[in-house]
């Protein structure tokens, strides 16, 4: 059996006879057939969804509530937030949220983070995050778990509505520019096949990525139905 590359997700799922579904950056070694995402979804029931979140800094978000009344970030401080757009994954995307390919504006993210630990040696903080991503008429996905400002993390998918009703699984949160630009990779189970409009090949995550101008301008052909604003 081939091994995962250093730093890759452990979400590797065996398929019949020497094939492998790998939801990571690739497979090291030889003698293993890497299946397409569509084939993997059919075998495992896990669907991959990519979303870019971008804070356009036009909603006074995030708001830092220093409930600890200390000058240094401390246990109990809270951060309510909402980021306007969500773009899914085709060839270009962003959030407020945008699709992974940055071609479509999807909606918003909204929720709250509670500070659990200030980590000065890593110049960051650990939060417990509870929030949702909204996809217009398609519904929403709710997630919860650790939000680290200094490294990538995995959070649990706790449910959803619309096409995401009954969803479970996890999501990788990839910090690009804290707290203004994030790339999400969802691994979703328990739901029917997602609409093609939400799927596609994502633009490789980078601090420099930007949404399609038409999506940013919310032109009708570059938004999903009744995108959440």
C-alpha positions in Angstrom: 0.0 0.0 0.0 1.4 3.4 -0.9 1.8 6.0 1.8 0.4 9.5 2.0 2.9 12.3 1.4 4.1 14.3 4.4 1.4 16.6 5.7 -1.4 15.1 3.7 -4.8 14.3 5.1 -5.4 10.8 6.5 -8.6 10.7 4.5 -7.5 7.8 2.3 -10.2 5.3 1.4 -9.5 1.9 -0.1 -11.5 1.0 -3.2 -11.7 -2.4 -5.0 -8.5 -4.2 -6.0 -5.5 -1.8 -5.8 -7.4 1.4 -6.3 -7.4 4.2 -3.8 -9.5 7.3 -3.1 -7.3 9.9 -1.7 -8.7 13.3 -0.6 -5.3 15.0 -0.3 -2.5 16.3 -2.6 -1.6 13.0 -4.2 -0.3 9.4 -3.6 3.4 8.5 -3.1 4.6 5.2 -4.4 3.6 2.9 -7.3 1.1 0.3 -8.1 -1.9 2.2 -6.9 -4.6 3.6 -9.2 -5.8 7.0 -8.1 -9.5 7.3 -8.8 -11.3 10.4 -9.9 -13.4 12.4 -7.4 -16.6 11.3 -9.1 -15.5 7.6 -8.9 -14.5 8.0 -5.3 -17.9 9.6 -4.4 -19.7 6.7 -6.0 -17.7 4.1 -4.1 -17.4 5.8 -0.7 -20.3 8.1 -0.5 -18.0 11.0 0.3 -18.3 14.1 -1.8 -15.7 16.8 -1.9 -16.7 20.5 -2.0 -14.4 23.5 -2.2 -15.2 27.0 -1.1 -13.2 30.2 -0.7 -14.2 32.7 2.0 -13.1 36.3 1.6 -13.7 39.1 4.0 -14.2 42.3 2.0 -14.1 44.4 5.2 -17.4 46.2 4.4 -19.5 44.9 7.4 -17.4 45.8 10.4 -16.6 42.1 10.7 -15.0 40.4 12.7 -15.9 42.2 15.9 -13.6 41.4 18.9 -15.4 41.4 22.2 -12.8 41.6 24.9 -15.0 40.0 27.6 -11.9 39.0 29.7 -11.2 42.7 30.1 -7.5 42.0 29.6 -5.2 43.7 27.2 -3.9 40.3 25.9 -6.2 37.9 24.1 -7.5 35.7 26.9 -9.9 32.9 27.7 -13.6 33.9 27.1 -13.0 36.6 24.5 -15.5 36.3 21.7 -15.4 37.1 18.0 -18.8 37.3 16.2 -18.3 37.5 12.4 -20.0 37.5 9.0 -18.2 37.3 5.7 -20.3 38.3 2.8 -19.7 36.2 -0.3 -19.1 32.5 -0.9 -17.7 31.3 -4.2 -17.7 27.6 -5.1 -15.1 25.6 -6.9 -15.0 25.8 -10.7 -11.9 27.7 -11.9 -12.0 30.8 -9.6 -13.8 31.4 -6.3 -14.0 33.5 -3.0 -16.0 34.1 0.2 -17.9 36.2 0.8 -18.3 33.0 -0.1 -17.1 32.0 -3.5 -16.9 28.7 -5.3 -13.6 26.9 -5.4 -13.1 27.9 -8.9 -13.9 31.5 -8.0 -16.5 31.8 -10.8 -19.6 32.0 -8.6 -20.7 34.0 -5.6 -22.4 31.6 -3.2 -23.4 33.5 -0.1 -22.0 34.3 3.3 -20.5 32.7 6.4 -21.7 33.7 9.9 -21.0 32.6 13.4 -19.0 33.1 16.5 -15.6 32.1 17.9 -14.8 31.7 21.6 -11.2 32.1 22.6 -9.9 29.0 24.4 -6.1 29.7 24.5 -3.7 32.4 23.6 -0.5 30.8 22.1 2.2 33.5 22.2 4.9 31.1 21.0 3.0 30.7 17.8 1.9 34.3 17.6 -1.8 33.2 17.5 -4.8 31.9 19.3 -7.0 28.8 19.6 -10.8 29.3 19.3 -13.8 27.1 19.5 -15.8 28.0 16.4 -19.5 27.5 15.7 -20.7 28.8 12.4 -22.5 28.2 9.1 -21.9 28.7 5.4 -25.0 29.8 3.4 -25.6 28.8 -0.2 -28.8 30.7 -1.2 -31.6 28.4 -2.4 -29.3 25.4 -1.9 -29.3 25.7 1.9 -26.5 25.9 4.4 -23.8 23.8 6.1 -23.1 24.0 9.8 -19.7 23.3 11.3 -18.0 23.3 14.7 -14.6 22.7 16.1 -11.1 24.1 16.6 -10.2 27.3 14.8 -6.4 28.0 15.0 -5.1 31.3 13.7 -1.6 29.9 13.1 -2.2 26.6 11.2 -4.7 24.5 9.3 -7.3 22.5 11.2 -10.2 20.1 10.7 -13.7 20.9 12.0 -16.8 18.7 12.2 -19.7 19.1 9.8 -22.7 19.0 12.2 -25.6 19.2 9.7 -27.3 21.4 7.1 -30.4 22.3 5.2 -31.6 22.1 1.7 -29.3 19.9 -0.5 -27.1 19.6 2.6 -29.9 18.2 4.9 -28.4 15.3 6.8 -24.8 16.1 5.9 -22.0 14.8 8.1 -18.3 14.6 7.8 -15.5 17.1 8.2 -14.0 20.2 6.6 -10.4 21.3 6.3 -9.8 24.9 7.1 -6.8 26.3 5.2 -5.7 29.7 6.5 -4.4 31.9 3.6 -4.5 35.4 5.2 -5.9 35.4 8.7 -8.6 36.4 9.2 -9.5 37.6 5.7 -9.0 34.7 3.3 -9.7 31.0 3.9 -10.0 28.0 1.6 -12.3 25.2 2.8 -12.3 21.6 1.6 -15.5 19.7 2.7 -15.7 15.9 2.8 -19.4 15.3 3.0 -21.4 12.1 3.6 -25.0 11.2 4.0 -26.4 13.4 1.2 -27.5 12.9 -2.5 -25.1 14.1 -5.2 -24.5 17.8 -5.1 -25.6 20.1 -7.9 -23.0 20.5 -10.6 -23.1 24.3 -10.1 -21.4 23.7 -6.7 -18.7 21.4 -8.0 -15.6 21.7 -10.2 -11.8 21.9 -10.0 -10.7 24.5 -7.5 -8.1 27.2 -8.1 -5.1 26.2 -6.1 -5.2 28.0 -2.7 -2.8 31.0 -2.5 -2.9 34.3 -0.6 -3.0 36.0 -4.0 -6.3 34.3 -5.3 -9.2 36.7 -6.2 -12.7 36.0 -7.4 -13.9 36.5 -10.9 -14.8 40.2 -11.3 -18.3 39.2 -12.4 -18.8 37.2 -9.3 -17.5 40.0 -7.1 -20.0 42.3 -8.8 -22.8 39.8 -8.3 -23.7 39.7 -11.9 -26.6 37.2 -12.5 -24.6 34.7 -14.5 -21.9 34.6 -11.7 -24.1 33.9 -8.7 -26.2 31.0 -7.5 -30.0 31.3 -7.2 -30.9 33.8 -4.5 -27.3 33.8 -3.2 -27.3 34.8 0.5 -26.1 38.3 0.9 
